[in-house]
Amino acid sequence: MNLRRKIKSIFAILAFLAPISADAQMTIDVGKISCSQFLKYKITQPDNIAIWLSGYFHGKTNSTLLEREDFKENITKLKNACFMPGNSELPVMQVAEKLFVHR
């Protein structure tokens, strides 16, 4: 009886940990996220993607500065740009680059 209880405990622990390890191994290519996926929360919340994009583009320019108000404004600009006709299937990263890098 003691062995059965141990086996049940092991399976319970494995069942609990299986989803955690599956999530931890998920990899997302941000360069392939479309504006449509970005706006419709298909990957994650749009703000999370915007935070990643901000870090990516700031890293490319070696900037460690983050203006809070500008950041919020830029998220709104990015969402609006993704809503524009013809942009829904473009990579959100491409739209962000046009908005914020090539000014």
C-alpha positions in Angstrom: 0.0 0.0 0.0 2.8 2.4 0.8 4.4 1.7 -2.7 1.1 2.6 -4.4 0.9 5.8 -2.5 4.4 6.8 -3.5 3.6 5.9 -7.2 0.5 8.0 -7.1 2.4 10.9 -5.5 5.1 10.7 -8.3 2.4 10.8 -11.0 0.6 13.7 -9.3 3.9 15.7 -9.2 4.7 14.8 -12.8 1.2 15.8 -14.0 1.6 19.1 -12.2 5.0 19.8 -13.6 4.4 18.8 -17.2 2.5 22.0 -18.2 5.2 24.1 -16.6 8.0 22.5 -18.5 6.1 22.7 -21.8 5.5 26.5 -21.3 9.1 27.1 -20.4 10.3 25.6 -23.7 8.0 27.7 -25.9 10.0 29.9 -28.3 8.4 32.8 -30.3 10.0 34.4 -33.3 8.9 38.0 -32.8 9.9 38.8 -36.3 7.0 36.6 -37.6 4.3 38.1 -35.4 1.8 39.9 -37.7 0.0 43.1 -36.8 -3.2 41.0 -36.8 -1.8 38.6 -34.2 -0.4 41.5 -32.2 -3.8 43.3 -32.1 -5.9 40.2 -31.4 -3.8 38.9 -28.5 -2.9 35.7 -30.4 0.6 35.5 -28.9 0.3 37.5 -25.7 -0.9 40.9 -24.6 0.2 43.6 -27.2 1.9 45.6 -24.4 4.2 42.6 -23.7 5.3 42.5 -27.3 5.7 46.3 -27.4 8.0 46.1 -24.3 10.1 43.4 -26.1 10.2 45.6 -29.3 11.2 48.6 -27.3 14.1 46.7 -25.7 15.2 45.3 -29.0 15.3 48.7 -30.8 16.8 50.4 -27.8 19.5 47.7 -27.7 20.3 48.3 -31.4 21.0 51.9 -30.7 22.8 51.3 -27.4 20.2 53.3 -25.5 19.3 52.5 -21.9 16.8 55.3 -21.5 13.1 54.8 -21.3 10.7 57.7 -21.3 7.5 56.5 -19.7 5.2 58.9 -21.5 6.9 58.4 -24.8 6.7 54.6 -24.3 2.9 54.7 -23.7 2.4 57.0 -26.7 4.5 54.7 -28.9 2.4 51.7 -28.0 -0.7 53.6 -29.1 1.1 54.7 -32.3 2.1 51.1 -33.1 -1.5 49.8 -32.5 -2.9 52.5 -34.7 -0.4 51.7 -37.4 -1.3 48.0 -37.3 -5.0 49.0 -37.8 -4.1 50.9 -41.0 -5.3 49.2 -44.2 -2.7 46.9 -45.7 -0.8 46.5 -42.4 -2.7 43.6 -40.8 -0.5 40.9 -42.2 2.8 42.8 -42.1 5.2 41.8 -39.3 4.6 44.0 -36.3 8.4 44.3 -36.0 8.5 45.8 -39.6 5.8 48.3 -38.8 7.5 49.3 -35.5 10.8 49.8 -37.4 9.2 52.1 -39.9 7.6 54.1 -37.1 10.4 54.4 -34.7 13.8 53.8 -36.4 13.4 55.4 -39.8 12.1 58.8 -38.6 
